Amino acid sequence: MNRRERRKLGKAGAAAPAAATSAPLSVSAMLMGLAGQQAPLAVEAAAAPQADPVQSLLARERQQRDLAEELARQQRALAAEPDSELLLRSVGRLQLRLERRADALITYRRLLHLQPDHAEAAHLAAILSGVTPEKADADYVAKLFDAFADNFDRTLTHWLEYRAPQHVAMAAREALGGRVADHALDLGCGTGLLAPELTGLVRRLDGIDLSPRMIEKAAERKLYHQLDVAEIVAYLAARPARYDLLLAADVLAYFGRLDDVFAAAKAALQADGRFVATIERHPAEGFVAAKSGRFAHSESYLRQTAEQAGFRLLSLKPVDLRLEDGKPVPGLVFALGL
Ligand SMILES: C[S@@+](CC[C@H](N)C(=O)[O-])C[C@H]1O[C@@H](n2cnc3c(N)ncnc32)[C@H](O)[C@@H]1O
């Protein structure tokens, strides 16, 4: 966000930066792109998980009220600057948080009218219109996580009990059966939360991600041999039989269809290779796109797509991936072999 944009949010009643740095950010807020914007960070403070159900309900009510007030402030600012991309995005996200889906769709269509190539608006407008995209747009994902990179670790690990990297590491350990992988690739490595979990499990670890800012954070850990800003399917397709371990912690939530990524993973693996990953689980058939812009998959779709790609399912386990609005997000961690 540049200085002019910051001033816009400030005019709209943004909280002081001090409040923003200490407030937790729910994962749906962050994945809807609220990260990096001071005002929404502050209204997320009430969403911290509460042990007592009464406290939890009161916190949720407080949060909804604060979000509604924030929305009203942003809408007043938008009335004064109707073509502001920043304010339209902010209003759309707040409307989504408040389940005002029709209003959010109108807002994203307005943004698309002003900027027909706007990746985030196109992705969310499609989902709100009942269309299920096949995957999240690369430009949208990169911008989303660039904006979130500075807050990612603190938000996920401190507030949201994020466990996907630990689940993936444990499933990888089991799938390797005592072997040490020679060359592993962390797909959508983000800030590198998975890397410290792989100690003793891999000789060489590389990582790729669409977001340059996330890659910068991963580099600070000094645990990766090589890091690249790249898209998963294209990167794997260009490296046939290169790896003996592929890992993806909370990344397939940005893919609807899994056939392309599974085919590319299979081609990039050596004969004894393993692919270990998580998905968000949903009970219906196939896959669905949520208002967060992420996807959830059914177990049967996962099994079927993996088999069609030529994989054997080595393990599959229900897990909680993190908290969302104080509740565990159900997922599956799985290991595939050839
Ligand atoms: C929720 S984060 C998880 C990061 C990391 N795996 C972890 O567990 O901390 C998802 C990451 O996947 C990346 N990502 C999503 N789709 C991608 C794609 N098609 N190619 C490369 N990276 C992608 C995002 O940029 C983001 O950093």
Ligand as a Chemical Component Dictionary entry (heavy atoms), coordinates in Angstrom:
data_LIG
# 
_chem_comp.id                   LIG 
_chem_comp.type                 NON-POLYMER 
_chem_comp.pdbx_formal_charge   0 
_chem_comp.three_letter_code    LIG 
# 
loop_
_chem_comp_atom.comp_id 
_chem_comp_atom.atom_id 
_chem_comp_atom.alt_atom_id 
_chem_comp_atom.type_symbol 
_chem_comp_atom.charge 
_chem_comp_atom.model_Cartn_x 
_chem_comp_atom.model_Cartn_y 
_chem_comp_atom.model_Cartn_z 
_chem_comp_atom.pdbx_ordinal 
LIG C1  C1  C 0  -1.898 -20.790 2.795  1  
LIG S1  S1  S 1  -0.319 -20.513 2.086  2  
LIG C2  C2  C 0  0.605  -21.901 2.716  3  
LIG C3  C3  C 0  2.089  -21.633 2.697  4  
LIG C4  C4  C 0  2.957  -22.779 3.240  5  
LIG N1  N1  N 0  2.804  -23.980 2.448  6  
LIG C5  C5  C 0  2.640  -23.044 4.692  7  
LIG O1  O1  O 0  2.112  -24.106 4.997  8  
LIG O2  O2  O -1 2.909  -22.164 5.502  9  
LIG C6  C6  C 0  -0.546 -20.958 0.370  10 
LIG C7  C7  C 0  0.658  -20.598 -0.485 11 
LIG O3  O3  O 0  0.510  -21.226 -1.743 12 
LIG C8  C8  C 0  0.944  -20.336 -2.750 13 
LIG N2  N2  N 0  0.304  -20.751 -4.009 14 
LIG C9  C9  C 0  -1.022 -20.907 -4.261 15 
LIG N3  N3  N 0  -1.227 -21.332 -5.524 16 
LIG C10 C10 C 0  0.004  -21.466 -6.084 17 
LIG C11 C11 C 0  0.457  -21.881 -7.375 18 
LIG N4  N4  N 0  -0.399 -22.240 -8.337 19 
LIG N5  N5  N 0  1.791  -21.886 -7.611 20 
LIG C12 C12 C 0  2.683  -21.525 -6.634 21 
LIG N6  N6  N 0  2.301  -21.122 -5.405 22 
LIG C13 C13 C 0  0.977  -21.091 -5.120 23 
LIG C14 C14 C 0  0.520  -18.973 -2.240 24 
LIG O4  O4  O 0  1.231  -17.925 -2.856 25 
LIG C15 C15 C 0  0.781  -19.113 -0.751 26 
LIG O5  O5  O 0  2.055  -18.666 -0.377 27 
# 
loop_
_chem_comp_bond.comp_id 
_chem_comp_bond.atom_id_1 
_chem_comp_bond.atom_id_2 
_chem_comp_bond.value_order 
_chem_comp_bond.pdbx_ordinal 
LIG C1  S1  SING 1  
LIG S1  C2  SING 2  
LIG S1  C6  SING 3  
LIG C2  C3  SING 4  
LIG C3  C4  SING 5  
LIG C4  N1  SING 6  
LIG C4  C5  SING 7  
LIG C5  O1  DOUB 8  
LIG C5  O2  SING 9  
LIG C6  C7  SING 10 
LIG C7  O3  SING 11 
LIG C7  C15 SING 12 
LIG O3  C8  SING 13 
LIG C8  N2  SING 14 
LIG C8  C14 SING 15 
LIG N2  C9  SING 16 
LIG N2  C13 SING 17 
LIG C9  N3  DOUB 18 
LIG N3  C10 SING 19 
LIG C10 C11 SING 20 
LIG C10 C13 DOUB 21 
LIG C11 N4  SING 22 
LIG C11 N5  DOUB 23 
LIG N5  C12 SING 24 
LIG C12 N6  DOUB 25 
LIG N6  C13 SING 26 
LIG C14 O4  SING 27 
LIG C14 C15 SING 28 
LIG C15 O5  SING 29 
# 
